[in-house]
Amino acid sequence: MFVRPAYLVAVVASVVTFGCVGRVYSSPTLAPLPWPTDTVQTRVIADGVTQRYVYSPRGPWAVQVLDVDLARCNAAVSVKGLGSAPSGAAGRVRTTELLRGLSEQTQVIGGVNADFFSLAAPLGVPVGALVVDGIVVAGPGDQSVLAVDSAGVPRITMLHVNGTLTTAGRTLPVTNWNRVARGGIAFLDAHYAPRTDTASGVIEVIVTGRNPSRVIDVDTLTLGVGIPADGGVIIAGPNAPAAARAALRSLVAGDTVRVDVALSPLHPRDAVGGRPWLIRDGVVNASIDSGGPASFNVGRNPRTAAGLADNGRRLILAVVDGRQKPYSDGMSLRELATLMTALGARDAINLDGGGSTTLVFADPDTRALRIANRPSDKEGERAVGDALAIVKRCR
């Protein structure tokens, strides 16, 4: 027999209301789920934020949800590091610690773990894009992102780098920003790390200043180089075109270059990556059962997902515990997409799961941050690459 979370045992499945900004907030009604449930518990933990616990014996599945009305001074922000400023792309910290660090600067309502991360050196670098308060900490890869624009409106999209390197009348494409490109040219600035990674076969051009930038050194060794705070490092990967590698190798200290990099189709205020894109315009991704190992796609695992409803006005964060029968088995990606659709999402993205799956909320009475679910690692909550937090902030 499973034990229901103690903080929800006495909560009645009901609508809770209270006033803010001249109107009453009413918790959104939970539509019928596609599976039998023996427990549905609901409470409002902040104005515009509803917490739900749903238990279905079908899986069995234990589901925790934060349903967030973004029109009521709630905002989704990405978190990397223990302060308000990002700490660089590498490093791992538990979701609770990330949110507690953020709570020292602003009111945190809750949040979840976010992107997948590298388990190789440099450890903890997000697999996809990470933008924190407009700062590109890790540039986009080949996966979708949950991006929040400057007006606080979220969307799920793909981000790309549009970049060029201009030197001596020659213009070359820059394909990556704050992410190494083995087959092209990348630009790393000090928001990525204090130093470049150790690597073989790369050409690193260290520059100071921005446009024009001045070359201070060209390095072809494998020890990595420092990244100037007021400049960056231009890197030609080992598989970059010969012309690109030759152009960088020809530079010498004192030369001037111009590096232009931008994100498209937008430069988000905040963004975290995930994969795959589960639901798009109300349609479940047709390739959701393929495109990766069967154990990941169709196997049941602990899951974390983020979805958008009501034309982006509502953000739905959900976690499903797993690998803990008979309490909760976890979901396949298709089961997760079905859940997110039932919760009201017309667009949804899968975030990192497994032992990373964690949903944190602020107790409405004490404001202390607590874990709502049961992380599956026997050691408890896992350190992760980044997190997605819900904070109090008016647009």
C-alpha atoms as a printed R data frame, in Angstrom:
    type eleno elety resid chain resno       x      y       z
1   ATOM     1    CA   MET     A     1   0.000  0.000   0.000
2   ATOM     2    CA   PHE     A     2   1.203  3.482  -0.803
3   ATOM     3    CA   VAL     A     3   1.065  6.360   1.648
4   ATOM     4    CA   ARG     A     4  -0.440  9.612   0.427
5   ATOM     5    CA   PRO     A     5   1.629 12.778   0.997
6   ATOM     6    CA   ALA     A     6   0.959 13.880   4.570
7   ATOM     7    CA   TYR     A     7   0.404 17.512   3.664
8   ATOM     8    CA   LEU     A     8  -2.501 16.577   1.383
9   ATOM     9    CA   VAL     A     9  -4.288 13.920   3.418
10  ATOM    10    CA   ALA     A    10  -6.677 16.406   4.982
11  ATOM    11    CA   VAL     A    11  -7.228 18.460   1.830
12  ATOM    12    CA   VAL     A    12 -10.653 18.140   0.258
13  ATOM    13    CA   ALA     A    13 -10.903 18.117  -3.537
14  ATOM    14    CA   SER     A    14 -12.583 21.484  -3.849
15  ATOM    15    CA   VAL     A    15 -12.320 24.934  -5.357
16  ATOM    16    CA   VAL     A    16 -10.577 27.529  -3.225
17  ATOM    17    CA   THR     A    17 -10.926 31.231  -3.974
18  ATOM    18    CA   PHE     A    18  -9.493 34.482  -2.800
19  ATOM    19    CA   GLY     A    19  -9.195 37.993  -4.165
20  ATOM    20    CA   CYS     A    20  -6.344 39.823  -5.866
21  ATOM    21    CA   VAL     A    21  -6.126 42.895  -8.059
22  ATOM    22    CA   GLY     A    22  -9.866 43.478  -7.936
23  ATOM    23    CA   ARG     A    23 -11.063 40.017  -8.960
24  ATOM    24    CA   VAL     A    24 -11.401 36.612  -7.351
25  ATOM    25    CA   TYR     A    25  -9.118 33.770  -8.393
26  ATOM    26    CA   SER     A    26 -10.921 30.485  -8.920
27  ATOM    27    CA   SER     A    27  -8.911 27.312  -9.248
28  ATOM    28    CA   PRO     A    28  -9.400 25.834 -12.755
29  ATOM    29    CA   THR     A    29 -11.629 22.790 -12.856
30  ATOM    30    CA   LEU     A    30  -9.839 19.518 -13.451
31  ATOM    31    CA   ALA     A    31 -11.324 17.769 -16.470
32  ATOM    32    CA   PRO     A    32 -11.989 14.022 -16.285
33  ATOM    33    CA   LEU     A    33  -8.768 12.061 -16.679
34  ATOM    34    CA   PRO     A    34  -8.507  9.192 -19.164
35  ATOM    35    CA   TRP     A    35  -7.743  6.695 -16.380
36  ATOM    36    CA   PRO     A    36  -9.568  5.728 -13.182
37  ATOM    37    CA   THR     A    37  -8.442  7.727 -10.158
38  ATOM    38    CA   ASP     A    38  -9.009  7.063  -6.494
39  ATOM    39    CA   THR     A    39  -7.558 10.356  -5.261
40  ATOM    40    CA   VAL     A    40  -7.821 13.894  -6.623
41  ATOM    41    CA   GLN     A    41  -6.765 16.595  -4.174
42  ATOM    42    CA   THR     A    42  -6.609 20.307  -4.916
43  ATOM    43    CA   ARG     A    43  -5.528 23.407  -3.060
44  ATOM    44    CA   VAL     A    44  -4.511 26.955  -3.905
45  ATOM    45    CA   ILE     A    45  -1.001 27.674  -2.621
46  ATOM    46    CA   ALA     A    46  -0.721 31.250  -3.952
47  ATOM    47    CA   ASP     A    47  -2.866 33.638  -5.909
48  ATOM    48    CA   GLY     A    48  -3.167 32.037  -9.333
49  ATOM    49    CA   VAL     A    49  -1.314 28.835  -8.432
50  ATOM    50    CA   THR     A    50  -3.178 25.574  -7.863
51  ATOM    51    CA   GLN     A    51  -1.462 22.458  -6.566
52  ATOM    52    CA   ARG     A    52  -2.952 19.064  -7.350
53  ATOM    53    CA   TYR     A    53  -2.231 15.512  -6.311
54  ATOM    54    CA   VAL     A    54  -3.736 12.783  -8.472
55  ATOM    55    CA   TYR     A    55  -3.425  9.074  -7.865
56  ATOM    56    CA   SER     A    56  -4.463  6.434 -10.401
57  ATOM    57    CA   PRO     A    57  -4.285  2.716  -9.707
58  ATOM    58    CA   ARG     A    58  -4.042  2.095 -13.471
59  ATOM    59    CA   GLY     A    59  -0.308  2.715 -13.573
60  ATOM    60    CA   PRO     A    60  -0.090  2.913 -10.698
61  ATOM    61    CA   TRP     A    61   0.680  6.628 -11.012
62  ATOM    62    CA   ALA     A    62   1.275  9.332  -8.429
63  ATOM    63    CA   VAL     A    63   1.050 12.724 -10.138
64  ATOM    64    CA   GLN     A    64   1.884 16.160  -8.739
65  ATOM    65    CA   VAL     A    65   0.820 19.309 -10.623
66  ATOM    66    CA   LEU     A    66   1.302 23.048 -10.374
67  ATOM    67    CA   ASP     A    67  -1.298 24.886 -12.482
68  ATOM    68    CA   VAL     A    68  -0.141 28.493 -12.832
69  ATOM    69    CA   ASP     A    69  -2.184 31.489 -14.010
70  ATOM    70    CA   LEU     A    70   0.505 33.753 -15.463
71  ATOM    71    CA   ALA     A    71  -1.900 36.692 -15.637
72  ATOM    72    CA   ARG     A    72  -1.937 36.960 -11.823
73  ATOM    73    CA   CYS     A    73   1.564 38.246 -11.206
74  ATOM    74    CA   ASN     A    74   3.166 34.821 -11.616
75  ATOM    75    CA   ALA     A    75   6.194 34.282 -13.839
76  ATOM    76    CA   ALA     A    76   8.268 31.340 -15.014
77  ATOM    77    CA   VAL     A    77  12.029 31.840 -14.710
78  ATOM    78    CA   SER     A    78  15.018 29.600 -15.305
79  ATOM    79    CA   VAL     A    79  17.531 29.008 -12.532
80  ATOM    80    CA   LYS     A    80  21.213 28.069 -12.636
81  ATOM    81    CA   GLY     A    81  23.285 28.575  -9.500
82  ATOM    82    CA   LEU     A    82  22.384 29.579  -5.970
83  ATOM    83    CA   GLY     A    83  21.972 33.310  -6.514
84  ATOM    84    CA   SER     A    84  19.958 35.530  -8.803
85  ATOM    85    CA   ALA     A    85  22.733 35.522 -11.426
86  ATOM    86    CA   PRO     A    86  23.686 32.362 -13.373
87  ATOM    87    CA   SER     A    87  26.872 30.598 -12.304
88  ATOM    88    CA   GLY     A    88  27.988 29.353 -15.717
89  ATOM    89    CA   ALA     A    89  26.846 26.410 -17.793
90  ATOM    90    CA   ALA     A    90  28.516 23.643 -15.771
91  ATOM    91    CA   GLY     A    91  27.667 22.399 -12.299
92  ATOM    92    CA   ARG     A    92  24.830 20.509 -10.630
93  ATOM    93    CA   VAL     A    93  22.657 21.543  -7.678
94  ATOM    94    CA   ARG     A    94  19.455 20.038  -6.248
95  ATOM    95    CA   THR     A    95  16.234 21.664  -7.384
96  ATOM    96    CA   THR     A    96  15.291 22.587  -3.809
97  ATOM    97    CA   GLU     A    97  18.637 24.316  -3.311
98  ATOM    98    CA   LEU     A    98  18.345 26.201  -6.601
99  ATOM    99    CA   LEU     A    99  14.915 27.487  -5.624
100 ATOM   100    CA   ARG     A   100  15.997 28.339  -2.067
101 ATOM   101    CA   GLY     A   101  18.870 30.358  -3.464
102 ATOM   102    CA   LEU     A   102  16.477 32.206  -5.744
103 ATOM   103    CA   SER     A   103  14.069 32.801  -2.831
104 ATOM   104    CA   GLU     A   104  16.658 35.058  -1.217
105 ATOM   105    CA   GLN     A   105  15.967 37.595  -3.987
106 ATOM   106    CA   THR     A   106  12.288 37.020  -4.807
107 ATOM   107    CA   GLN     A   107   9.180 35.152  -3.683
108 ATOM   108    CA   VAL     A   108   9.299 31.603  -5.037
109 ATOM   109    CA   ILE     A   109   6.001 29.726  -5.328
110 ATOM   110    CA   GLY     A   110   7.424 26.462  -6.616
111 ATOM   111    CA   GLY     A   111   9.113 24.803  -9.547
112 ATOM   112    CA   VAL     A   112  10.541 21.679 -11.125
113 ATOM   113    CA   ASN     A   113  13.827 20.340 -12.402
114 ATOM   114    CA   ALA     A   114  14.396 21.368 -15.998
115 ATOM   115    CA   ASP     A   115  16.745 20.258 -18.789
116 ATOM   116    CA   PHE     A   116  18.797 17.130 -19.344
117 ATOM   117    CA   PHE     A   117  22.473 17.712 -18.574
118 ATOM   118    CA   SER     A   118  25.898 16.404 -19.480
119 ATOM   119    CA   LEU     A   119  27.301 13.587 -17.379
120 ATOM   120    CA   ALA     A   120  30.718 14.026 -19.018
121 ATOM   121    CA   ALA     A   121  33.130 16.885 -18.441
122 ATOM   122    CA   PRO     A   122  32.120 19.631 -18.080
123 ATOM   123    CA   LEU     A   123  29.549 18.029 -15.791
124 ATOM   124    CA   GLY     A   124  26.085 19.552 -15.626
125 ATOM   125    CA   VAL     A   125  26.035 21.581 -18.851
126 ATOM   126    CA   PRO     A   126  22.421 21.666 -20.099
127 ATOM   127    CA   VAL     A   127  21.818 19.672 -23.264
128 ATOM   128    CA   GLY     A   128  19.655 22.449 -24.694
129 ATOM   129    CA   ALA     A   129  19.498 26.197 -24.434
130 ATOM   130    CA   LEU     A   130  19.583 27.921 -21.060
131 ATOM   131    CA   VAL     A   131  18.770 31.623 -20.880
132 ATOM   132    CA   VAL     A   132  18.559 33.277 -17.463
133 ATOM   133    CA   ASP     A   133  17.182 36.820 -17.239
134 ATOM   134    CA   GLY     A   134  18.272 37.459 -20.830
135 ATOM   135    CA   ILE     A   135  21.758 35.988 -20.386
136 ATOM   136    CA   VAL     A   136  22.653 33.146 -22.741
137 ATOM   137    CA   VAL     A   137  24.355 30.676 -20.402
138 ATOM   138    CA   ALA     A   138  24.224 27.730 -22.797
139 ATOM   139    CA   GLY     A   139  23.290 28.135 -26.427
140 ATOM   140    CA   PRO     A   140  20.721 26.060 -28.257
141 ATOM   141    CA   GLY     A   141  21.395 22.527 -29.408
142 ATOM   142    CA   ASP     A   142  19.037 20.461 -31.546
143 ATOM   143    CA   GLN     A   143  16.159 20.169 -29.090
144 ATOM   144    CA   SER     A   144  13.061 22.189 -28.260
145 ATOM   145    CA   VAL     A   145  12.880 24.782 -25.489
146 ATOM   146    CA   LEU     A   146  10.324 26.371 -23.230
147 ATOM   147    CA   ALA     A   147  11.035 30.053 -23.809
148 ATOM   148    CA   VAL     A   148   9.564 33.071 -22.006
149 ATOM   149    CA   ASP     A   149   9.672 36.381 -23.878
150 ATOM   150    CA   SER     A   150  10.275 39.839 -22.444
151 ATOM   151    CA   ALA     A   151   6.541 40.271 -21.774
152 ATOM   152    CA   GLY     A   152   6.466 37.070 -19.702
153 ATOM   153    CA   VAL     A   153   4.604 35.056 -22.335
154 ATOM   154    CA   PRO     A   154   5.821 31.448 -22.674
155 ATOM   155    CA   ARG     A   155   6.045 29.381 -25.825
156 ATOM   156    CA   ILE     A   156   7.567 26.095 -26.875
157 ATOM   157    CA   THR     A   157   9.830 26.495 -29.875
158 ATOM   158    CA   MET     A   158  13.220 25.754 -31.394
159 ATOM   159    CA   LEU     A   159  16.008 28.307 -30.945
160 ATOM   160    CA   HIS     A   160  18.842 28.794 -33.415
161 ATOM   161    CA   VAL     A   161  22.025 30.868 -33.532
162 ATOM   162    CA   ASN     A   162  22.499 33.366 -36.331
163 ATOM   163    CA   GLY     A   163  26.154 34.401 -36.231
164 ATOM   164    CA   THR     A   164  29.050 35.622 -38.281
165 ATOM   165    CA   LEU     A   165  32.790 36.128 -37.827
166 ATOM   166    CA   THR     A   166  34.293 38.899 -39.925
167 ATOM   167    CA   THR     A   167  38.044 39.206 -40.292
168 ATOM   168    CA   ALA     A   168  40.248 40.710 -42.990
169 ATOM   169    CA   GLY     A   169  37.313 41.145 -45.335
170 ATOM   170    CA   ARG     A   170  36.203 37.526 -44.922
171 ATOM   171    CA   THR     A   171  32.908 36.513 -43.317
172 ATOM   172    CA   LEU     A   172  32.398 33.044 -41.865
173 ATOM   173    CA   PRO     A   173  29.300 31.550 -40.193
174 ATOM   174    CA   VAL     A   174  29.236 31.153 -36.407
175 ATOM   175    CA   THR     A   175  26.949 28.231 -35.683
176 ATOM   176    CA   ASN     A   176  27.093 28.035 -31.878
177 ATOM   177    CA   TRP     A   177  26.962 30.485 -28.983
178 ATOM   178    CA   ASN     A   178  28.118 29.257 -25.580
179 ATOM   179    CA   ARG     A   179  28.124 25.704 -26.885
180 ATOM   180    CA   VAL     A   180  31.125 24.060 -28.536
181 ATOM   181    CA   ALA     A   181  30.612 23.105 -32.194
182 ATOM   182    CA   ARG     A   182  32.784 20.204 -33.330
183 ATOM   183    CA   GLY     A   183  31.882 20.850 -36.948
184 ATOM   184    CA   GLY     A   184  31.872 24.635 -37.070
185 ATOM   185    CA   ILE     A   185  32.789 27.895 -35.355
186 ATOM   186    CA   ALA     A   186  31.536 28.670 -31.854
187 ATOM   187    CA   PHE     A   187  31.742 31.785 -29.721
188 ATOM   188    CA   LEU     A   188  32.014 31.383 -25.951
189 ATOM   189    CA   ASP     A   189  31.684 34.366 -23.620
190 ATOM   190    CA   ALA     A   190  32.280 34.637 -19.892
191 ATOM   191    CA   HIS     A   191  28.675 33.685 -19.068
192 ATOM   192    CA   TYR     A   192  29.481 30.137 -20.225
193 ATOM   193    CA   ALA     A   193  32.497 29.505 -17.991
194 ATOM   194    CA   PRO     A   194  35.716 31.085 -16.694
195 ATOM   195    CA   ARG     A   195  37.686 28.802 -19.052
196 ATOM   196    CA   THR     A   196  37.102 26.792 -22.184
197 ATOM   197    CA   ASP     A   197  36.951 23.031 -21.942
198 ATOM   198    CA   THR     A   198  40.026 20.926 -22.566
199 ATOM   199    CA   ALA     A   199  39.775 19.466 -26.061
200 ATOM   200    CA   SER     A   200  41.963 18.242 -28.893
201 ATOM   201    CA   GLY     A   201  42.026 19.456 -32.442
202 ATOM   202    CA   VAL     A   202  40.512 22.866 -31.737
203 ATOM   203    CA   ILE     A   203  41.765 26.331 -32.550
204 ATOM   204    CA   GLU     A   204  40.930 28.955 -29.926
205 ATOM   205    CA   VAL     A   205  41.199 32.675 -30.591
206 ATOM   206    CA   ILE     A   206  41.007 34.783 -27.427
207 ATOM   207    CA   VAL     A   207  39.586 38.270 -27.961
208 ATOM   208    CA   THR     A   208  38.823 41.293 -25.803
209 ATOM   209    CA   GLY     A   209  36.267 43.992 -26.477
210 ATOM   210    CA   ARG     A   210  33.257 43.604 -28.708
211 ATOM   211    CA   ASN     A   211  32.977 44.746 -32.275
212 ATOM   212    CA   PRO     A   212  35.655 45.468 -32.968
213 ATOM   213    CA   SER     A   213  37.315 42.791 -30.863
214 ATOM   214    CA   ARG     A   214  41.077 42.566 -30.539
215 ATOM   215    CA   VAL     A   215  42.920 39.272 -30.736
216 ATOM   216    CA   ILE     A   216  45.175 38.710 -27.736
217 ATOM   217    CA   ASP     A   217  46.236 35.111 -28.416
218 ATOM   218    CA   VAL     A   218  45.679 32.084 -30.639
219 ATOM   219    CA   ASP     A   219  45.853 28.718 -28.879
220 ATOM   220    CA   THR     A   220  46.044 25.219 -30.392
221 ATOM   221    CA   LEU     A   221  46.947 23.324 -27.215
222 ATOM   222    CA   THR     A   222  44.576 21.046 -25.280
223 ATOM   223    CA   LEU     A   223  44.585 22.672 -21.848
224 ATOM   224    CA   GLY     A   224  41.799 25.181 -22.384
225 ATOM   225    CA   VAL     A   225  42.105 28.965 -22.084
226 ATOM   226    CA   GLY     A   226  40.647 31.691 -19.904
227 ATOM   227    CA   ILE     A   227  37.605 33.532 -21.271
228 ATOM   228    CA   PRO     A   228  38.001 37.326 -20.907
229 ATOM   229    CA   ALA     A   229  35.161 38.998 -19.029
230 ATOM   230    CA   ASP     A   230  34.955 41.728 -21.669
231 ATOM   231    CA   GLY     A   231  35.388 39.498 -24.711
232 ATOM   232    CA   GLY     A   232  35.312 35.812 -25.464
233 ATOM   233    CA   VAL     A   233  36.892 32.899 -27.269
234 ATOM   234    CA   ILE     A   234  36.271 31.970 -30.899
235 ATOM   235    CA   ILE     A   235  36.654 28.242 -31.430
236 ATOM   236    CA   ALA     A   236  36.987 26.213 -34.614
237 ATOM   237    CA   GLY     A   237  36.106 22.623 -33.777
238 ATOM   238    CA   PRO     A   238  38.116 19.617 -34.950
239 ATOM   239    CA   ASN     A   239  35.649 18.926 -37.774
240 ATOM   240    CA   ALA     A   240  35.159 22.542 -38.836
241 ATOM   241    CA   PRO     A   241  35.623 23.315 -42.545
242 ATOM   242    CA   ALA     A   242  39.236 23.706 -43.563
243 ATOM   243    CA   ALA     A   243  38.647 27.330 -44.582
244 ATOM   244    CA   ALA     A   244  37.332 28.185 -41.130
245 ATOM   245    CA   ARG     A   245  40.226 26.519 -39.363
246 ATOM   246    CA   ALA     A   246  42.740 28.215 -41.668
247 ATOM   247    CA   ALA     A   247  41.126 31.628 -41.108
248 ATOM   248    CA   LEU     A   248  41.403 31.329 -37.332
249 ATOM   249    CA   ARG     A   249  44.915 29.914 -37.478
250 ATOM   250    CA   SER     A   250  46.068 32.890 -39.567
251 ATOM   251    CA   LEU     A   251  45.105 35.414 -36.893
252 ATOM   252    CA   VAL     A   252  47.769 36.940 -34.655
253 ATOM   253    CA   ALA     A   253  47.738 39.091 -31.527
254 ATOM   254    CA   GLY     A   254  46.646 42.621 -32.353
255 ATOM   255    CA   ASP     A   255  44.369 41.698 -35.246
256 ATOM   256    CA   THR     A   256  40.797 42.954 -35.103
257 ATOM   257    CA   VAL     A   257  37.719 40.844 -35.741
258 ATOM   258    CA   ARG     A   258  33.979 41.208 -35.462
259 ATOM   259    CA   VAL     A   259  31.729 38.543 -33.924
260 ATOM   260    CA   ASP     A   260  27.969 38.915 -34.243
261 ATOM   261    CA   VAL     A   261  25.695 36.352 -32.578
262 ATOM   262    CA   ALA     A   262  21.937 36.383 -32.044
263 ATOM   263    CA   LEU     A   263  19.184 33.940 -31.217
264 ATOM   264    CA   SER     A   264  16.196 33.380 -33.463
265 ATOM   265    CA   PRO     A   265  13.208 33.424 -33.726
266 ATOM   266    CA   LEU     A   266  13.465 35.384 -30.453
267 ATOM   267    CA   HIS     A   267  15.875 36.223 -27.661
268 ATOM   268    CA   PRO     A   268  14.002 34.938 -24.581
269 ATOM   269    CA   ARG     A   269  14.050 36.470 -21.151
270 ATOM   270    CA   ASP     A   270  14.273 32.906 -19.811
271 ATOM   271    CA   ALA     A   271  14.499 29.514 -21.497
272 ATOM   272    CA   VAL     A   272  15.122 25.888 -20.592
273 ATOM   273    CA   GLY     A   273  15.495 22.946 -22.940
274 ATOM   274    CA   GLY     A   274  13.769 19.601 -23.089
275 ATOM   275    CA   ARG     A   275  12.905 16.732 -25.426
276 ATOM   276    CA   PRO     A   276  10.815 15.679 -27.087
277 ATOM   277    CA   TRP     A   277   8.114 18.190 -27.922
278 ATOM   278    CA   LEU     A   278   5.174 16.138 -26.612
279 ATOM   279    CA   ILE     A   279   2.150 18.088 -27.878
280 ATOM   280    CA   ARG     A   280   1.989 20.762 -30.554
281 ATOM   281    CA   ASP     A   281  -1.219 22.722 -31.204
282 ATOM   282    CA   GLY     A   282  -3.218 20.024 -29.448
283 ATOM   283    CA   VAL     A   283  -1.720 17.162 -31.468
284 ATOM   284    CA   VAL     A   284   0.506 14.522 -29.871
285 ATOM   285    CA   ASN     A   285   3.914 14.209 -31.540
286 ATOM   286    CA   ALA     A   286   3.640 11.413 -34.110
287 ATOM   287    CA   SER     A   287   7.203 10.233 -33.454
288 ATOM   288    CA   ILE     A   288   6.820 10.155 -29.684
289 ATOM   289    CA   ASP     A   289   7.485  6.401 -29.525
290 ATOM   290    CA   SER     A   290  10.681  6.548 -31.583
291 ATOM   291    CA   GLY     A   291  13.755  8.726 -32.065
292 ATOM   292    CA   GLY     A   292  15.631  7.321 -29.096
293 ATOM   293    CA   PRO     A   293  16.101  4.246 -26.926
294 ATOM   294    CA   ALA     A   294  12.915  2.286 -26.285
295 ATOM   295    CA   SER     A   295  13.681  2.419 -22.569
296 ATOM   296    CA   PHE     A   296  13.367  6.214 -22.781
297 ATOM   297    CA   ASN     A   297  10.410  6.511 -25.162
298 ATOM   298    CA   VAL     A   298   8.075  3.627 -24.384
299 ATOM   299    CA   GLY     A   299   9.530  2.506 -21.079
300 ATOM   300    CA   ARG     A   300   7.914  3.755 -17.913
301 ATOM   301    CA   ASN     A   301  10.080  6.247 -16.026
302 ATOM   302    CA   PRO     A   302   9.670  9.112 -13.593
303 ATOM   303    CA   ARG     A   303   8.744 12.126 -15.733
304 ATOM   304    CA   THR     A   304   8.712 15.926 -15.581
305 ATOM   305    CA   ALA     A   305   6.760 17.978 -18.122
306 ATOM   306    CA   ALA     A   306   5.746 21.572 -18.792
307 ATOM   307    CA   GLY     A   307   2.648 22.495 -20.773
308 ATOM   308    CA   LEU     A   308   0.862 25.609 -21.983
309 ATOM   309    CA   ALA     A   309  -2.896 26.195 -21.902
310 ATOM   310    CA   ASP     A   310  -5.307 29.076 -22.532
311 ATOM   311    CA   ASN     A   311  -3.145 30.577 -25.288
312 ATOM   312    CA   GLY     A   312  -0.116 30.694 -23.034
313 ATOM   313    CA   ARG     A   313  -1.883 32.252 -20.063
314 ATOM   314    CA   ARG     A   314  -1.577 29.063 -18.005
315 ATOM   315    CA   LEU     A   315   1.600 27.083 -17.380
316 ATOM   316    CA   ILE     A   316   1.135 23.502 -16.223
317 ATOM   317    CA   LEU     A   317   4.041 21.757 -14.486
318 ATOM   318    CA   ALA     A   318   3.592 18.057 -13.797
319 ATOM   319    CA   VAL     A   319   5.733 15.275 -12.372
320 ATOM   320    CA   VAL     A   320   4.987 11.566 -12.260
321 ATOM   321    CA   ASP     A   321   6.848  9.423  -9.754
322 ATOM   322    CA   GLY     A   322   8.246  6.159 -11.049
323 ATOM   323    CA   ARG     A   323  10.412  3.085 -10.448
324 ATOM   324    CA   GLN     A   324   8.621  2.656  -7.105
325 ATOM   325    CA   LYS     A   325   5.980 -0.050  -7.488
326 ATOM   326    CA   PRO     A   326   3.462 -0.590  -6.003
327 ATOM   327    CA   TYR     A   327   3.378  3.146  -5.205
328 ATOM   328    CA   SER     A   328   4.040  4.561  -8.690
329 ATOM   329    CA   ASP     A   329   5.498  3.017 -11.844
330 ATOM   330    CA   GLY     A   330   6.202  6.063 -14.018
331 ATOM   331    CA   MET     A   331   4.920  6.799 -17.517
332 ATOM   332    CA   SER     A   332   5.920  6.314 -21.120
333 ATOM   333    CA   LEU     A   333   6.189  9.482 -23.203
334 ATOM   334    CA   ARG     A   334   2.827  8.751 -24.820
335 ATOM   335    CA   GLU     A   335   1.175  8.284 -21.428
336 ATOM   336    CA   LEU     A   336   2.768 11.565 -20.330
337 ATOM   337    CA   ALA     A   337   1.409 13.357 -23.409
338 ATOM   338    CA   THR     A   338  -2.049 11.933 -22.672
339 ATOM   339    CA   LEU     A   339  -1.788 13.230 -19.099
340 ATOM   340    CA   MET     A   340  -0.730 16.719 -20.203
341 ATOM   341    CA   THR     A   341  -3.591 16.859 -22.710
342 ATOM   342    CA   ALA     A   342  -6.038 15.876 -19.982
343 ATOM   343    CA   LEU     A   343  -4.643 18.603 -17.725
344 ATOM   344    CA   GLY     A   344  -5.472 21.131 -20.441
345 ATOM   345    CA   ALA     A   345  -2.179 21.642 -22.281
346 ATOM   346    CA   ARG     A   346  -2.275 22.325 -26.022
347 ATOM   347    CA   ASP     A   347   1.519 22.414 -26.160
348 ATOM   348    CA   ALA     A   348   3.863 20.470 -23.901
349 ATOM   349    CA   ILE     A   349   7.523 19.550 -23.593
350 ATOM   350    CA   ASN     A   350   9.216 16.693 -21.763
351 ATOM   351    CA   LEU     A   351  11.888 17.798 -19.305
352 ATOM   352    CA   ASP     A   352  14.545 15.666 -17.629
353 ATOM   353    CA   GLY     A   353  13.081 12.712 -15.768
354 ATOM   354    CA   GLY     A   354  14.299  9.633 -13.940
355 ATOM   355    CA   GLY     A   355  16.021 10.443 -10.680
356 ATOM   356    CA   SER     A   356  15.956 14.152 -11.587
357 ATOM   357    CA   THR     A   357  12.164 14.378 -11.391
358 ATOM   358    CA   THR     A   358  11.330 16.811  -8.570
359 ATOM   359    CA   LEU     A   359   8.446 19.197  -7.893
360 ATOM   360    CA   VAL     A   360   8.948 21.808  -5.186
361 ATOM   361    CA   PHE     A   361   6.300 24.081  -3.678
362 ATOM   362    CA   ALA     A   362   6.185 26.829  -1.079
363 ATOM   363    CA   ASP     A   363   3.998 25.831   1.862
364 ATOM   364    CA   PRO     A   364   1.180 28.420   1.897
365 ATOM   365    CA   ASP     A   365   1.326 28.692   5.688
366 ATOM   366    CA   THR     A   366   5.080 28.781   6.371
367 ATOM   367    CA   ARG     A   367   6.436 29.692   2.875
368 ATOM   368    CA   ALA     A   368   9.057 26.967   3.399
369 ATOM   369    CA   LEU     A   369  10.014 25.150   0.213
370 ATOM   370    CA   ARG     A   370   9.155 21.461   0.268
371 ATOM   371    CA   ILE     A   371   9.350 18.528  -2.153
372 ATOM   372    CA   ALA     A   372   5.882 17.334  -3.176
373 ATOM   373    CA   ASN     A   373   6.838 14.069  -4.864
374 ATOM   374    CA   ARG     A   374   9.164 11.165  -4.103
375 ATOM   375    CA   PRO     A   375  12.400 11.291  -6.158
376 ATOM   376    CA   SER     A   376  13.324  7.776  -7.242
377 ATOM   377    CA   ASP     A   377  17.051  7.700  -6.408
378 ATOM   378    CA   LYS     A   378  17.723  5.752  -3.219
379 ATOM   379    CA   GLU     A   379  19.955  8.639  -2.094
380 ATOM   380    CA   GLY     A   380  17.021 11.030  -2.413
381 ATOM   381    CA   GLU     A   381  16.801 14.202  -4.491
382 ATOM   382    CA   ARG     A   382  19.315 14.334  -7.343
383 ATOM   383    CA   ALA     A   383  21.510 17.308  -8.236
384 ATOM   384    CA   VAL     A   384  20.468 18.689 -11.639
385 ATOM   385    CA   GLY     A   385  21.739 21.076 -14.297
386 ATOM   386    CA   ASP     A   386  19.029 23.728 -13.992
387 ATOM   387    CA   ALA     A   387  15.484 24.344 -12.792
388 ATOM   388    CA   LEU     A   388  12.301 26.122 -13.805
389 ATOM   389    CA   ALA     A   389  10.821 28.253 -11.024
390 ATOM   390    CA   ILE     A   390   7.505 30.020 -10.523
391 ATOM   391    CA   VAL     A   391   7.952 33.402  -8.857
392 ATOM   392    CA   LYS     A   392   5.769 36.358  -7.983
393 ATOM   393    CA   ARG     A   393   6.355 39.007 -10.640
394 ATOM   394    CA   CYS     A   394   3.900 41.223 -12.487
395 ATOM   395    CA   ARG     A   395   4.399 41.675 -16.194
